[in-house]
Amino acid sequence: MKVSDRPELATTRLIKTVMAELSELPKGVQHLCLILPEEGDWPEVGHGVPGLEALQANFARRRNTTLGDTPVLVEMPGGILVSWVRVPAEGETFAVHTRLRDALKPLLAEQAERLHVAAYGPAAFRARMLAAAAYCVWLNATPLPTLKSKPQPKALMKLTLQGAAALPDLPRLRALAEANTLTRLLTLMPPNLLTPGRYRKEVASLARQQGWQMTTYGLEKLRTLGAGAFVAVAQGSQPADAAIVKLVYDGADKGQRRDIALVGKGICFDTGGHNLKPARYMSGMHEDMNGSAVVLGILLAATRLKLPLRLTAWLAVAENHLSPEAYTQNAVVTALNGTTIEVVHTDAEGRMVLADTLTLAARAKPDAILDFATLTGSMHTALGTRYSGVLSNRPALLAEAVAAGAATGERVCTFPLAADYAPALDSEIADVKQCTLEGEADHILAALFLKRFVDDRPWLHMDLSASRCKDGLGAVASEVTGFGVAWGLEMLARLPPQG
């Protein structure tokens, strides 16, 4: 279950694209997905599609009359399993991905080694659907690793796409699927296998493979620098293997340099510290490093696609344990930028480690900073698990964030950074309180806290309430979603070139 053991995360080794529409069932294929436009009368839109008679017989048995918005499975003579689906031509990306994921899921559940996908209708519709279907296949046909003793499921080996002559977006979608898979793989790793020290080794292995420059700020270095907020959280854990890790991908044209900082929360396990979590809320806290995994996914996709920009990733890698050395309520610590912080709740550790990490990122004066974190329970309360929330010190970035969510199917909702919320963080003994005990609007207060550490650089914060969704989300069928990778790559293209 090591990332370094899986250098190729995308599953299919071969893609075949055929221009002609499918007029008869392909020989040797046992799993077939047929995509038709939702527009048009049924069964006229299905005229000439192989297997239509079998589908009509299926309808007759179930006293149905049409192929609606739910995919229909039909078993053909010879054991061919066909999934029929109609998709709106102008549907939003999220809806298209969801419809295709549901159609492909039963086919992939049979561990198909070969999968044939055909689309019908206007040329633009066919091209869009086949590209989206390939993305869904790549995301969901790669078996996520487990530690079960039985053999791992087989991966899909061949995908055929029929109905379009060329699909130029496939390389980008394949890179995105590979990057999302990396994010989910890391997020799923148990806490005894992904301690901060082992996480750093995995990151070092990835850095060597991808040609990233890597710098590690260990605890002693951070103490020397004065990163008291990060050290306060990390000091309660043994061994002392926490660190801020810096990774640099530089594909920028020196004449048109764009420099973006990506910051990710990497808490490998969160007990809550002295404010110990109950068992119900401590379960799953090995996934509190998901923000850093999203950053790694974005960095991998950008590298695969050789994007012409400079990306600097900052990973705040630590644990939040309970010990005699752990930080306590009412302690006052000094952050890297000199801000004094009154500790109110030791389970609000994410904003502490991010404070010093954002300060390091801001000192390099990037054109923009994007940070990712599973930060607050109040964002889950506000949005559930189907959207993530974003906050920013630049209104224009919020507009681009929403547009990026619509384009990728990773939907976001904006929240305000209104100044009249800030007095809740006033402290009588320090410059700022870390949080409040009331918890009201904590997702907004947490972002207002973080805003103090970005030195007024253009900055956007994503609170990853959609990092896990029980029934899958959009194109992703697994409960852990990898949310933020596709959004982040799209957002990079939308960021302004100057601060």
Buried (B, 14 or more C-beta within 10 A) or exposed (E): BBBEEEEEBBBBEEBEBBEEBBEEBBEEBBBBBBBBBBBBEBBEBBEEBBBBEBBBEBBEEEEEEEBEEEBBEBEBEEEBBBBBBBBBBEBEBBBBBBBBBBBBBBBBEEEBEBBBBBBBBEEEBBBBBBBBBBBBBBBBBBBBBEEEEEEEEEBBBBBBBBBBEEBEBBEBBBBBBBBBBBBBBBBBBEBEBBBBBBBBBBBBBBBEEBEBEBEBBBBEEBBEBBBBBBBBBBBBBEEBBBBBBBBBBBBBEEEEEBBBBBBBBBBBBBBBBBBEBEEEEBEEBBBBBBBBBBBBBBBBBBBBBEBEBBBBBBBBBBBBBBEEEBBEBEBBBBBBBEBBBBBBBBBBBBBBBBBBBBBBBBEBEBBBBBBBBBBBBBBBEBBEBBBBBBBBBBEEBBEBBBBBBBBBBBBBBBBEBEEEBBEBBEBEEBBBBBBBEEBEBBBBBBBBBBBBBBBEBBBBBBBBBBBBBEEBBBBBBBBBBBBBBBBBBBBBEBBEEEB
